[in-house]
Amino acid sequence: MIRTLTLAAAALALTLGATPAAPVNGTVPCVDQLMDIHGNPVGADLVIFAGGNQWFVMPRLLAAFQRAHPEVRHIFYETLPPGLLARQMQTGGLRIGDMTLSLHGDVYLSGKKRMDVMRAQGYVGAPVTYATNVLAIMVKAGNPKHVTSLTDLGRPNVRVAMPNPKTEGIARQIEIAYRKAGGNALDATIMRTKVAKGSTRLTQIHHRQTPMWILSGTVDAGPVWISEALYQERIHSGIVAVRIPAKDNVEAIYMGATVKGASHPAAARAFVNFLASPAAQAIYRSYGFGAPKSTEE
């Protein structure tokens, strides 16, 4: 039977007794863990659905926000691919294993293309632009396969982790970069020929799977946002970034918006406005994100 967690049921359970003790830790690494679900949705003052490649920014960002807005005490947030978060908003639920999480987001953070779709469909209000990003290639420290460019990902001996175009928006932008670097032939080699042979593996959540696969030796390289690669360098994980020249690169525009019908509209508006503040901008810059640009460009 699928176990369904609803805010109403959980809130009722809390009213039946005194303040609960610290929750029991049921995490079993690589068996039972939810790396992109953060906090407690019960009694949350703000619920944020954030594109997963910002997961390492969120703790500092939320701490700074709460210093500026101490009235927002409890924040629940998810850091999953924006397309998956969009479907969660459309269906009203997220299923992971035997757990179904039913809740309504207050804030949605994604790239411009996805945000434009969600706004056109009436799910979010007017967005705020707060950051940009470009692509890089993750490789293991020492770069054993000597990957120096996107064209190297087409070599038969280079195993590639590639976001799945069906589930991750970054895939579309990576393919644009492939065509810039090596034309349609490079894109076809990596996305069709090597997928068929198994030397390109498609991810479902690239911000977790790509570094994991590189470190385990499952793949040799993977195109990601440069902020993700720089974070791996920052924590000395054993992964380094190979930079992609501007002529072969693409730029993403990050936007945030309040969700229509938000349960916590004041907190949602405060957070979206905070994204453009000097404090938030400094945090994003420190993790390798670029400055926001006009969406008219």
C-alpha positions in Angstrom: 0.0 0.0 0.0 1.3 3.4 -0.8 1.8 5.5 2.2 0.5 9.0 1.7 1.7 12.0 3.8 -0.6 14.9 3.8 -0.2 18.1 5.7 -3.6 17.9 7.2 -3.1 14.4 8.6 0.4 15.2 9.9 -0.8 18.4 11.5 -3.6 16.5 13.2 -1.1 14.0 14.6 0.9 16.7 16.2 -2.1 18.1 18.0 -2.6 14.8 19.8 0.4 15.1 22.1 3.1 17.2 23.4 6.0 18.6 21.4 7.6 15.6 19.8 11.2 14.6 20.6 13.9 14.7 17.9 12.8 12.4 15.0 14.3 9.0 14.7 17.0 8.8 12.0 15.9 6.2 9.4 18.5 7.2 6.8 20.5 4.3 5.3 23.0 5.6 2.8 22.4 4.3 -0.7 19.2 2.6 0.5 16.8 5.0 2.2 17.8 8.6 1.8 16.1 11.7 0.3 18.9 14.1 -0.6 16.7 16.6 -2.3 13.8 16.8 0.2 14.7 19.2 3.0 13.0 20.0 6.3 9.5 19.3 7.6 6.4 20.3 5.6 4.2 20.2 8.7 4.0 23.7 10.1 6.3 25.2 7.4 6.1 29.0 7.1 7.4 28.8 3.5 7.6 26.0 0.9 10.1 26.4 -1.9 10.5 24.3 -5.1 14.0 25.0 -6.3 15.8 23.7 -9.4 18.1 21.0 -8.2 21.4 22.5 -9.4 21.0 25.1 -6.7 21.0 22.6 -3.9 24.4 23.6 -2.5 23.4 27.3 -2.4 20.2 26.9 -0.5 21.5 26.4 3.1 23.4 29.7 3.1 20.7 31.5 1.0 17.9 30.5 3.4 20.0 31.3 6.5 20.6 34.8 5.1 16.9 35.2 4.2 15.8 34.1 7.7 18.2 36.7 9.2 16.4 39.3 7.2 13.0 37.8 7.9 13.0 36.1 11.3 9.3 35.7 11.2 9.8 32.9 8.6 11.0 30.3 11.1 10.4 27.0 9.3 11.2 26.4 5.6 10.6 23.2 3.7 12.2 23.0 0.3 12.9 20.6 -2.6 15.8 20.6 -4.9 14.7 18.5 -7.9 14.9 19.0 -11.6 12.6 22.0 -12.5 10.6 19.8 -14.9 9.8 17.3 -12.1 8.9 20.1 -9.8 6.6 21.6 -12.5 4.8 18.2 -12.8 4.5 18.1 -9.0 2.8 21.5 -9.1 0.5 20.3 -11.9 -0.5 17.1 -10.2 -0.4 18.2 -6.6 1.9 15.4 -5.4 5.4 13.8 -5.6 5.9 10.1 -5.2 9.3 8.7 -4.1 9.4 5.0 -3.5 6.4 4.2 -1.3 6.0 7.8 -0.1 3.7 10.3 -1.6 4.2 13.9 -0.6 1.2 16.1 -1.1 1.7 19.8 -0.6 1.4 23.1 -2.5 4.5 25.1 -3.1 4.8 28.9 -2.4 7.9 29.7 -4.5 9.2 28.2 -7.8 12.8 28.6 -9.0 13.7 27.5 -12.5 15.2 28.5 -15.8 13.5 31.1 -18.0 12.1 28.6 -20.6 10.4 26.5 -17.9 9.2 29.6 -16.0 7.7 31.1 -19.2 5.7 27.9 -19.6 4.5 27.8 -16.0 3.5 31.4 -16.1 1.6 30.9 -19.4 -0.3 28.0 -17.8 -1.2 30.2 -14.8 0.8 28.4 -12.1 3.1 31.3 -11.1 3.1 35.1 -11.0 5.5 37.6 -12.5 9.1 36.3 -12.1 12.2 37.9 -10.8 15.5 37.2 -12.7 18.3 36.6 -10.2 21.2 34.6 -11.8 22.8 33.2 -14.9 24.9 30.1 -15.6 27.1 28.5 -18.3 28.1 25.0 -19.0 31.3 23.1 -18.1 32.4 19.5 -18.1 32.9 17.4 -15.0 35.8 14.9 -15.0 37.7 13.0 -12.3 40.7 14.8 -10.9 43.8 14.3 -13.1 41.5 14.1 -16.1 42.5 10.5 -17.0 40.8 10.5 -20.4 42.3 14.0 -21.3 38.9 15.6 -22.0 39.5 19.2 -23.0 36.4 20.1 -25.0 32.9 19.0 -25.9 34.1 17.3 -29.0 36.1 14.9 -26.8 32.8 13.6 -25.5 32.2 12.1 -28.9 35.2 9.8 -28.7 34.4 6.1 -28.4 36.6 5.6 -25.3 35.0 8.4 -23.3 31.9 7.4 -21.3 29.5 10.3 -20.9 26.8 11.1 -18.2 24.2 13.1 -20.1 20.9 14.6 -18.7 17.9 12.9 -20.2 16.1 15.3 -22.6 12.8 13.8 -21.5 13.2 14.9 -17.9 15.9 17.6 -17.6 15.8 21.0 -19.2 19.6 21.3 -19.2 19.8 18.6 -21.8 18.3 20.9 -24.5 21.0 23.5 -23.8 23.8 20.9 -23.7 22.7 19.8 -27.2 22.8 23.3 -28.4 26.4 23.4 -27.2 27.2 20.1 -28.9 26.0 21.5 -32.2 28.0 24.7 -31.7 31.2 22.7 -31.0 30.8 19.9 -33.6 27.6 20.3 -35.6 24.7 17.9 -35.8 27.2 15.1 -36.2 28.6 15.5 -32.7 25.1 15.7 -31.2 24.0 12.6 -33.0 27.2 10.7 -32.0 26.7 11.5 -28.3 22.9 11.4 -28.1 22.1 8.5 -30.5 25.1 6.4 -31.4 26.7 6.3 -27.9 23.4 6.0 -26.1 22.6 2.9 -28.2 26.0 1.5 -27.4 25.8 2.3 -23.7 28.7 4.7 -23.6 26.4 7.7 -23.0 24.3 7.1 -19.9 21.2 9.3 -19.4 20.6 10.7 -15.9 17.3 11.5 -14.2 18.7 13.8 -11.6 22.0 14.9 -13.1 23.2 17.1 -10.2 23.4 13.9 -8.1 24.0 11.2 -10.6 26.8 12.8 -12.7 29.3 13.3 -9.9 28.4 10.0 -8.4 29.0 8.1 -11.6 32.3 9.9 -12.3 33.6 9.1 -8.8 32.5 5.5 -9.0 34.2 5.0 -12.4 30.9 4.4 -14.2 31.5 7.3 -16.6 34.4 9.5 -17.5 32.9 12.9 -18.0 29.6 14.8 -17.9 28.4 18.2 -19.0 26.8 20.2 -16.2 26.4 23.8 -15.1 29.7 25.3 -14.2 28.5 26.2 -10.7 28.0 22.4 -10.1 31.5 21.6 -11.2 33.1 24.4 -9.2 31.2 23.2 -6.1 32.8 19.8 -6.5 36.2 21.4 -6.7 35.3 23.5 -3.7 34.6 20.5 -1.5 37.6 18.5 -2.9 35.4 15.7 -4.0 37.9 14.3 -6.5 36.1 16.0 -9.5 37.4 19.0 -11.4 35.9 21.3 -14.1 36.9 21.6 -17.7 35.8 25.0 -19.0 34.0 25.4 -22.3 34.9 28.4 -24.4 32.2 31.0 -24.9 31.9 30.3 -28.6 30.7 26.7 -27.8 28.8 27.6 -24.7 25.2 28.6 -23.8 23.8 30.7 -21.0 20.9 29.9 -18.7 18.8 32.6 -17.0 17.4 31.8 -13.6 14.1 33.1 -12.4 12.0 32.9 -9.3 8.2 33.5 -8.8 5.5 33.1 -6.3 3.1 30.2 -6.9 -0.6 31.1 -7.6 -2.6 30.2 -4.5 0.4 30.0 -2.3 -0.4 29.1 1.3 2.1 31.6 2.6 1.9 34.5 0.1 3.7 37.1 2.3 6.7 34.9 2.9 6.7 33.9 -0.7 6.8 37.5 -1.9 9.5 38.3 0.6 11.7 35.4 -0.6 11.3 36.2 -4.3 12.2 39.8 -3.6 15.2 38.7 -1.5 16.7 36.9 -4.5 17.6 40.2 -6.1 19.1 41.6 -2.9 22.8 42.3 -2.5 23.0 39.6 0.2 21.5 36.9 -2.1 23.5 38.1 -5.1 26.7 37.8 -3.2 25.9 34.2 -2.2 25.1 33.2 -5.8 28.3 34.8 -7.1 30.3 33.0 -4.5 29.1 29.6 -5.9 30.0 30.5 -9.5 26.7 31.7 -10.8 26.7 34.8 -13.1 24.9 38.1 -12.5 21.3 38.4 -13.6 20.7 39.9 -17.0 17.7 41.5 -18.6 15.3 38.9 -20.0 14.9 41.1 -23.0 18.4 40.2 -24.2 
